[in-house]
């Protein structure tokens, strides 16, 4: 079922929100939190990589991959390849982002996998990987039969949207968790950094909303999945 409105305006708004999300998370991690580093005596700089990669790499790129069929003026086969590759990049960046959280914990003497955010994060990245592998095998190479593709497509779409929304929700949980830790350590609850983190969470939610609106709205031509 598609909304009786064109997808293009929604995709433009989605792109704009994505840029805003990128700016906010970079301002937070670089200006307020001191920057990014793979190795540092200041272990917080290692952690800062985590929200950047999870928001920008995993959620924003993942969302852009989802709406690529509605937002790009290319042929079906080209858009399918872009959809596959961008999702693959998002998956890799998500895995690296999760690794940086483990790296930060291990080098800081903090226990791993004790929070709901971490449990959900592991589950979501596993589901995302399963979705990508199945999509690659059925819709790209070697490609399933026409019958299998037809039966798989609705589930592929629903499962992909579900995983994406779970990722958005868990990102908000992660921002809340980190902000709570910072406020318990003395960060002003009504300070500029706290407001920025809250607004980043709102932007993530809005991005998810407009991705879904883009998916549900009408495109110029129906999408057909075939094996290349």
Secondary structure, DSSP 8 states (H G I E B T S, - for coil): --EEEESHHHHHHHHHHHHHHHHHHHIIIIIIT----SS-SSHHHHHHHHHHIIIIIIIIHHHHHHTHHHH--S-HHHHHHHHHHHHHHHHHHHHHHHHHHHHHHHHHT--SS-SHHHHHHHHHHHHHHHHHHHHIIIIISS---HHHHHHHHHHHHHHHHHHHHHHHHHHHHHHHHHHHHHHHTT--TTSHHHHHHHHHHHHHHHHHHHHHHHHHEE-SS-------
